[in-house]
Amino acid sequence: MTLEEFNALPEAEARSRLAACLDVPRWVDTVVAARPFPDLGALRSVAEVAASSMSEAELEQALARHPRIGERAGAGHDAAASAREQSGVDAGDRAVAERLTAGNRAYEQRFDRVFLIRAAGRDADEILAELDRRLDNDDDTERRETIGQLAEIALLRLEEVVGPWPR
C-alpha cells in the first residue's frame, strides 16, 4: 500500500491496520487524526511521538498482543507478525528454549509483565543478552525501555503497511 492509499483508507480500516501495529487507542486516534500525511517522514514522526509515552493501562493493553519471546503466539496475539519478528530465535534449540523460559520467568517475577523486545533483526544470543541486562534495570528505567521497544515494533509494523521509511 502506498502512503496515498493509506491516507485514503476509510477510517475504520485505517484504525484496524494501525491497531495491528500498536494496540493503543490513543495512538491509533492520533495517527488517524493526522491524516492525510504529506510524506512518509511526517507519518513516521507523528507515529513515533505518539508512541513515546503510555499510561499503565495502555502499556498493559499493548503488551497483551505480544507473546513471550520464544513462544508460539496464541489467541489475542498478533501471530503472523510475531512469528516473522521472532524468526531469528530458534525455539527448537533446547538450550536457547531453556534460557528463554528461565529468563522470561525471572523477568515476569521481577517486573510483573511479559518481557518485550524488538526481536526483528536480532538473534537469540542478542535477545538473551538484552534480557539479562534489563533484569538489572529499576522499574522506571525498564518501563521506559519497554515503551521504547513497543514503539520500535509499531514503526516496523507500520512500515509494512505503508512501505519503507525514507533513509
Accessible surface in RSA format (square Angstrom, percent):
REM  Atomic radii and reference values for relative SASA: ProtOr
REM  Chains: A
REM  Algorithm: Lee & Richards
REM  Probe-radius: 1.40
REM  Slices: 20
REM RES _ NUM      All-atoms   Total-Side   Main-Chain    Non-polar    All polar
REM                ABS   REL    ABS   REL    ABS   REL    ABS   REL    ABS   REL
RES MET A   1    77.01  39.9  19.76  13.1  57.26 136.3  27.60  23.5  49.41  65.5
RES THR A   2    69.76  49.6  65.20  66.1   4.56  10.9  66.74  89.6   3.01   4.6
RES LEU A   3    13.82   7.7  10.60   7.6   3.23   8.1  10.60   7.4   3.23   8.7
RES GLU A   4   122.14  70.1 115.80  87.6   6.35  15.1  66.53 128.7  55.61  45.4
RES GLU A   5    93.21  53.5  87.18  66.0   6.04  14.4  39.40  76.2  53.81  43.9
RES PHE A   6     0.01   0.0   0.01   0.0   0.00   0.0   0.01   0.0   0.00   0.0
RES ASN A   7    30.57  21.1  16.51  16.0  14.05  33.8   8.66  20.9  21.90  21.2
RES ALA A   8    81.03  74.5  49.26  76.0  31.77  72.3  59.46  83.7  21.58  57.2
RES LEU A   9    24.29  13.5  17.70  12.7   6.59  16.6  19.73  13.9   4.56  12.3
RES PRO A  10    90.01  65.6  78.24  71.3  11.77  42.8  90.01  74.3   0.00   0.0
RES GLU A  11    92.85  53.3  85.03  64.3   7.83  18.6  25.51  49.3  67.35  55.0
RES ALA A  12    79.44  73.0  66.42 102.5  13.02  29.6  71.06 100.1   8.38  22.2
RES GLU A  13    69.50  39.9  63.89  48.3   5.62  13.4  25.42  49.2  44.08  36.0
RES ALA A  14     0.00   0.0   0.00   0.0   0.00   0.0   0.00   0.0   0.00   0.0
RES ARG A  15    78.52  33.0  77.76  39.6   0.76   1.8  39.20  53.6  39.32  23.8
RES SER A  16    72.60  61.4  60.04  80.1  12.57  29.0  29.83  63.5  42.77  59.9
RES ARG A  17    88.21  37.0  83.31  42.5   4.90  11.7  21.19  29.0  67.02  40.6
RES LEU A  18     0.42   0.2   0.41   0.3   0.01   0.0   0.42   0.3   0.00   0.0
RES ALA A  19    25.56  23.5  24.79  38.3   0.76   1.7  24.79  34.9   0.76   2.0
RES ALA A  20    45.46  41.8  42.22  65.2   3.24   7.4  42.57  59.9   2.89   7.7
RES CYS A  21     3.09   2.3   1.75   1.9   1.35   3.2   0.18   0.5   2.91   3.1
RES LEU A  22     4.97   2.8   1.66   1.2   3.31   8.3   4.97   3.5   0.00   0.0
RES ASP A  23    29.17  20.4  26.12  26.0   3.05   7.2   0.14   0.3  29.03  28.9
RES VAL A  24     0.13   0.1   0.09   0.1   0.04   0.1   0.09   0.1   0.04   0.1
RES PRO A  25    71.09  51.8  67.08  61.1   4.02  14.6  70.92  58.5   0.18   1.1
RES ARG A  26    86.87  36.5  81.24  41.4   5.64  13.4  68.79  94.0  18.08  11.0
RES TRP A  27     0.33   0.1   0.33   0.2   0.00   0.0   0.33   0.2   0.00   0.0
RES VAL A  28     7.78   5.1   7.78   7.0   0.00   0.0   7.78   6.8   0.00   0.0
RES ASP A  29    64.84  45.4  63.00  62.7   1.84   4.4  23.02  54.2  41.82  41.7
RES THR A  30    54.32  38.6  46.73  47.4   7.59  18.1  37.72  50.7  16.60  25.1
RES VAL A  31     0.00   0.0   0.00   0.0   0.00   0.0   0.00   0.0   0.00   0.0
RES VAL A  32    14.20   9.3   9.09   8.2   5.11  12.3   9.09   7.9   5.11  13.9
RES ALA A  33    84.41  77.6  49.19  75.9  35.23  80.1  59.96  84.4  24.45  64.8
RES ALA A  34    40.37  37.1  16.56  25.6  23.81  54.2  27.68  39.0  12.69  33.6
RES ARG A  35    43.12  18.1  24.52  12.5  18.60  44.3   6.16   8.4  36.96  22.4
RES PRO A  36   106.01  77.3  93.13  84.9  12.87  46.8  93.13  76.9  12.87  80.0
RES PHE A  37     9.09   4.5   3.30   2.0   5.79  15.1   3.75   2.3   5.34  15.3
RES PRO A  38   115.30  84.0  74.35  67.8  40.95 148.8  87.34  72.1  27.96 173.8
RES ASP A  39    75.12  52.6  72.30  72.0   2.82   6.7  34.02  80.1  41.11  41.0
RES LEU A  40    38.34  21.4  36.01  25.8   2.32   5.8  36.01  25.3   2.32   6.3
RES GLY A  41    31.19  38.5   0.00   N/A  31.19  38.5  25.24  69.3   5.95  13.3
RES ALA A  42    29.13  26.8  19.97  30.8   9.16  20.8  27.59  38.9   1.53   4.1
RES LEU A  43     0.00   0.0   0.00   0.0   0.00   0.0   0.00   0.0   0.00   0.0
RES ARG A  44    77.43  32.5  77.43  39.5   0.00   0.0  20.91  28.6  56.51  34.3
RES SER A  45    58.39  49.3  53.97  72.0   4.43  10.2  27.10  57.7  31.29  43.8
RES VAL A  46    43.36  28.5  38.06  34.5   5.30  12.8  42.56  37.0   0.80   2.2
RES ALA A  47     0.14   0.1   0.00   0.0   0.14   0.3   0.00   0.0   0.14   0.4
RES GLU A  48    75.99  43.6  75.61  57.2   0.38   0.9  21.22  41.0  54.77  44.7
RES VAL A  49   105.62  69.5  99.06  89.7   6.55  15.8 101.08  87.8   4.54  12.3
RES ALA A  50     9.09   8.4   1.23   1.9   7.86  17.9   8.65  12.2   0.44   1.2
RES ALA A  51     0.93   0.9   0.76   1.2   0.17   0.4   0.93   1.3   0.00   0.0
RES SER A  52    74.07  62.6  49.49  66.1  24.58  56.6  37.06  78.9  37.01  51.9
RES SER A  53    71.85  60.7  69.95  93.3   1.90   4.4  42.12  89.7  29.73  41.7
RES MET A  54    10.92   5.7   0.27   0.2  10.66  25.4   4.35   3.7   6.57   8.7
RES SER A  55    58.97  49.8  45.11  60.2  13.87  31.9  51.24 109.1   7.73  10.8
RES GLU A  56   105.01  60.3  99.11  75.0   5.90  14.0  67.08 129.7  37.94  31.0
RES ALA A  57    75.49  69.4  62.18  96.0  13.31  30.3  69.10  97.3   6.40  16.9
RES GLU A  58    26.99  15.5  26.26  19.9   0.73   1.7  13.74  26.6  13.25  10.8
RES LEU A  59     3.11   1.7   3.11   2.2   0.00   0.0   3.11   2.2   0.00   0.0
RES GLU A  60   131.13  75.3 125.06  94.6   6.08  14.5  43.48  84.1  87.65  71.6
RES GLN A  61    72.19  40.4  64.98  47.5   7.21  17.2  27.94  59.5  44.25  33.6
RES ALA A  62     0.97   0.9   0.00   0.0   0.97   2.2   0.41   0.6   0.56   1.5
RES LEU A  63    10.42   5.8   8.69   6.2   1.73   4.3   8.86   6.2   1.55   4.2
RES ALA A  64    66.95  61.6  45.08  69.6  21.87  49.8  58.28  82.1   8.67  23.0
RES ARG A  65    58.26  24.5  58.26  29.7   0.00   0.0  17.72  24.2  40.55  24.6
RES HIS A  66    16.06   8.8  11.17   7.8   4.89  12.5   1.12   1.2  14.94  17.4
RES PRO A  67     7.32   5.3   2.75   2.5   4.58  16.6   4.87   4.0   2.45  15.2
RES ARG A  68    94.84  39.8  91.97  46.9   2.87   6.8   7.97  10.9  86.87  52.6
RES ILE A  69     6.60   3.8   5.81   4.3   0.79   1.9   5.81   4.2   0.79   2.1
RES GLY A  70    21.12  26.0   0.00   N/A  21.12  26.0   5.41  14.8  15.71  35.2
RES GLU A  71    81.04  46.5  68.99  52.2  12.05  28.7  33.16  64.1  47.88  39.1
RES ARG A  72   228.23  95.8 196.16 100.0  32.07  76.4  81.84 111.8 146.39  88.7
RES ALA A  73    22.41  20.6   3.06   4.7  19.35  44.0   3.06   4.3  19.35  51.3
RES GLY A  74    37.79  46.6   0.00   N/A  37.79  46.6  33.50  91.9   4.28   9.6
RES ALA A  75   111.89 102.9  70.30 108.5  41.59  94.6  82.46 116.1  29.43  78.0
RES GLY A  76    56.91  70.2   0.00   N/A  56.91  70.2  41.82 114.8  15.09  33.8
RES HIS A  77    57.05  31.2  39.68  27.6  17.37  44.4  23.14  23.8  33.91  39.5
RES ASP A  78    21.99  15.4  16.08  16.0   5.91  14.0  11.91  28.0  10.08  10.1
RES ALA A  79    53.44  49.1  47.71  73.6   5.73  13.0  47.98  67.6   5.46  14.5
RES ALA A  80    74.50  68.5  59.32  91.5  15.19  34.5  68.58  96.6   5.93  15.7
RES ALA A  81    12.86  11.8  11.01  17.0   1.85   4.2  11.01  15.5   1.85   4.9
RES SER A  82     5.73   4.8   4.17   5.6   1.56   3.6   4.49   9.6   1.23   1.7
RES ALA A  83    70.41  64.7  51.35  79.3  19.05  43.3  62.47  88.0   7.94  21.0
RES ARG A  84   123.83  52.0 107.49  54.8  16.34  38.9  76.51 104.6  47.32  28.7
RES GLU A  85    17.50  10.0  15.47  11.7   2.03   4.8  10.46  20.2   7.04   5.8
RES GLN A  86    24.62  13.8  20.53  15.0   4.09   9.7  12.64  26.9  11.98   9.1
RES SER A  87    93.48  79.0  58.81  78.5  34.67  79.9  40.58  86.4  52.90  74.1
RES GLY A  88    38.95  48.0   0.00   N/A  38.95  48.0  25.28  69.4  13.67  30.6
RES VAL A  89    14.70   9.7   1.41   1.3  13.29  32.0   1.41   1.2  13.29  36.1
RES ASP A  90    90.63  63.5  83.11  82.7   7.52  17.8  37.28  87.8  53.35  53.2
RES ALA A  91    50.82  46.7  35.68  55.1  15.14  34.4  36.03  50.7  14.80  39.2
RES GLY A  92    72.10  88.9   0.00   N/A  72.10  88.9  38.79 106.4  33.32  74.6
RES ASP A  93    59.27  41.5  50.57  50.3   8.70  20.6  13.87  32.7  45.39  45.3
RES ARG A  94   186.50  78.3 178.60  91.0   7.91  18.8  68.94  94.2 117.57  71.3
RES ALA A  95    61.55  56.6  55.45  85.6   6.09  13.9  59.16  83.3   2.38   6.3
RES VAL A  96    16.98  11.2  16.93  15.3   0.05   0.1  16.93  14.7   0.05   0.1
RES ALA A  97    32.18  29.6  28.93  44.6   3.25   7.4  31.62  44.5   0.56   1.5
RES GLU A  98    99.25  57.0  91.71  69.4   7.55  18.0  43.38  83.9  55.88  45.6
RES ARG A  99   114.61  48.1 107.33  54.7   7.27  17.3  49.41  67.5  65.19  39.5
RES LEU A 100     3.53   2.0   3.53   2.5   0.00   0.0   3.53   2.5   0.00   0.0
RES THR A 101    69.04  49.1  65.28  66.2   3.75   8.9  43.39  58.3  25.64  38.8
RES ALA A 102    51.00  46.9  46.42  71.6   4.58  10.4  46.75  65.8   4.25  11.3
RES GLY A 103     9.52  11.7   0.00   N/A   9.52  11.7   8.97  24.6   0.54   1.2
RES ASN A 104     4.24   2.9   4.24   4.1   0.00   0.0   2.72   6.6   1.52   1.5
RES ARG A 105   131.31  55.1 125.64  64.0   5.68  13.5  51.84  70.9  79.47  48.2
RES ALA A 106    40.54  37.3  34.02  52.5   6.52  14.8  37.48  52.8   3.06   8.1
RES TYR A 107     0.00   0.0   0.00   0.0   0.00   0.0   0.00   0.0   0.00   0.0
RES GLU A 108    42.89  24.6  37.32  28.2   5.57  13.3  17.99  34.8  24.90  20.3
RES GLN A 109   141.48  79.1 106.42  77.8  35.05  83.5  46.31  98.6  95.17  72.2
RES ARG A 110   104.65  43.9  79.79  40.7  24.86  59.2  43.38  59.3  61.27  37.1
RES PHE A 111    16.55   8.3   1.91   1.2  14.65  38.1   6.49   3.9  10.06  28.8
RES ASP A 112   132.41  92.8 111.18 110.7  21.24  50.2  31.17  73.4 101.25 101.0
RES ARG A 113    47.51  19.9  35.86  18.3  11.65  27.7  26.04  35.6  21.47  13.0
RES VAL A 114    25.51  16.8  20.26  18.3   5.25  12.7  20.35  17.7   5.16  14.0
RES PHE A 115     0.56   0.3   0.08   0.0   0.48   1.3   0.08   0.0   0.48   1.4
RES LEU A 116     4.93   2.7   4.89   3.5   0.04   0.1   4.93   3.5   0.00   0.0
RES ILE A 117     3.80   2.2   0.70   0.5   3.10   7.5   0.70   0.5   3.10   8.4
RES ARG A 118    52.70  22.1  52.69  26.9   0.01   0.0   7.77  10.6  44.93  27.2
RES ALA A 119     4.08   3.7   1.89   2.9   2.19   5.0   1.89   2.7   2.19   5.8
RES ALA A 120    27.26  25.1  23.20  35.8   4.06   9.2  25.72  36.2   1.55   4.1
RES GLY A 121    85.81 105.8   0.00   N/A  85.81 105.8  43.93 120.6  41.87  93.8
RES ARG A 122    44.11  18.5  40.64  20.7   3.47   8.3   5.75   7.9  38.36  23.3
RES ASP A 123    69.00  48.3  67.71  67.4   1.28   3.0  28.95  68.1  40.05  39.9
RES ALA A 124     9.68   8.9   8.89  13.7   0.79   1.8   8.89  12.5   0.79   2.1
RES ASP A 125    93.68  65.6  88.15  87.7   5.54  13.1  29.28  68.9  64.40  64.2
RES GLU A 126    85.52  49.1  79.32  60.0   6.20  14.8  38.35  74.2  47.17  38.5
RES ILE A 127     0.00   0.0   0.00   0.0   0.00   0.0   0.00   0.0   0.00   0.0
RES LEU A 128     4.73   2.6   4.73   3.4   0.00   0.0   4.73   3.3   0.00   0.0
RES ALA A 129    60.67  55.8  49.34  76.1  11.33  25.8  55.79  78.6   4.88  12.9
RES GLU A 130    45.19  25.9  45.19  34.2   0.00   0.0  11.19  21.7  33.99  27.8
RES LEU A 131     0.41   0.2   0.41   0.3   0.00   0.0   0.41   0.3   0.00   0.0
RES ASP A 132    83.37  58.4  75.93  75.6   7.44  17.6  27.41  64.5  55.96  55.8
RES ARG A 133   107.55  45.2  97.82  49.9   9.72  23.1  73.48 100.4  34.06  20.6
RES ARG A 134     0.66   0.3   0.66   0.3   0.00   0.0   0.06   0.1   0.60   0.4
RES LEU A 135    40.74  22.7  33.54  24.0   7.20  18.1  33.54  23.6   7.20  19.4
RES ASP A 136   129.12  90.4  97.71  97.3  31.41  74.3  31.75  74.7  97.38  97.1
RES ASN A 137    17.20  11.9  13.41  13.0   3.79   9.1   3.79   9.1  13.41  13.0
RES ASP A 138    84.69  59.3  76.95  76.6   7.75  18.3  43.68 102.8  41.02  40.9
RES ASP A 139    87.06  61.0  82.37  82.0   4.68  11.1  33.74  79.4  53.32  53.2
RES ASP A 140    96.20  67.4  93.64  93.2   2.56   6.1  16.74  39.4  79.46  79.3
RES THR A 141    38.33  27.3  38.29  38.8   0.05   0.1  27.25  36.6  11.09  16.8
RES GLU A 142     0.00   0.0   0.00   0.0   0.00   0.0   0.00   0.0   0.00   0.0
RES ARG A 143    57.07  24.0  57.07  29.1   0.00   0.0  25.83  35.3  31.24  18.9
RES ARG A 144   150.17  63.0 140.44  71.6   9.73  23.2  72.69  99.3  77.48  47.0
RES GLU A 145    41.95  24.1  35.45  26.8   6.50  15.5  27.08  52.4  14.87  12.1
RES THR A 146     0.00   0.0   0.00   0.0   0.00   0.0   0.00   0.0   0.00   0.0
RES ILE A 147     8.03   4.6   8.03   6.0   0.00   0.0   8.03   5.8   0.00   0.0
RES GLY A 148    31.66  39.0   0.00   N/A  31.66  39.0  30.21  82.9   1.45   3.2
RES GLN A 149    20.77  11.6  20.77  15.2   0.00   0.0   0.00   0.0  20.77  15.7
RES LEU A 150     0.37   0.2   0.00   0.0   0.37   0.9   0.00   0.0   0.37   1.0
RES ALA A 151    10.94  10.1  10.94  16.9   0.00   0.0  10.94  15.4   0.00   0.0
RES GLU A 152    68.05  39.1  64.97  49.1   3.09   7.3  30.98  59.9  37.07  30.3
RES ILE A 153     6.26   3.6   6.19   4.6   0.06   0.1   6.26   4.5   0.00   0.0
RES ALA A 154     0.30   0.3   0.30   0.5   0.00   0.0   0.30   0.4   0.00   0.0
RES LEU A 155    11.07   6.2  11.03   7.9   0.04   0.1  11.07   7.8   0.00   0.0
RES LEU A 156    59.83  33.3  57.81  41.4   2.02   5.1  57.93  40.7   1.90   5.1
RES ARG A 157     9.82   4.1   8.47   4.3   1.35   3.2   6.97   9.5   2.85   1.7
RES LEU A 158     0.06   0.0   0.06   0.0   0.00   0.0   0.06   0.0   0.00   0.0
RES GLU A 159    25.10  14.4  22.62  17.1   2.47   5.9  11.22  21.7  13.87  11.3
RES GLU A 160   104.04  59.7  66.57  50.4  37.47  89.2  47.08  91.1  56.96  46.5
RES VAL A 161    23.37  15.4  17.56  15.9   5.81  14.0  21.66  18.8   1.71   4.6
RES VAL A 162     4.99   3.3   0.00   0.0   4.99  12.0   0.00   0.0   4.99  13.5
RES GLY A 163    20.57  25.4   0.00   N/A  20.57  25.4  19.32  53.0   1.25   2.8
RES PRO A 164   102.00  74.3  95.96  87.5   6.05  22.0  96.44  79.6   5.56  34.6
RES TRP A 165     7.34   2.9   3.67   1.8   3.67   8.6   2.90   1.5   4.44   7.2
RES PRO A 166    87.63  63.9  57.93  52.8  29.70 108.0  69.70  57.5  17.94 111.5
RES ARG A 167   223.85  94.0 146.43  74.6  77.42 184.3 110.28 150.7 113.57  68.8
END  Absolute sums over single chains surface
CHAIN  1 A     8450.2       6775.8       1674.4       4665.6       3784.6
END  Absolute sums over all chains
TOTAL          8450.2       6775.8       1674.4       4665.6       3784.6
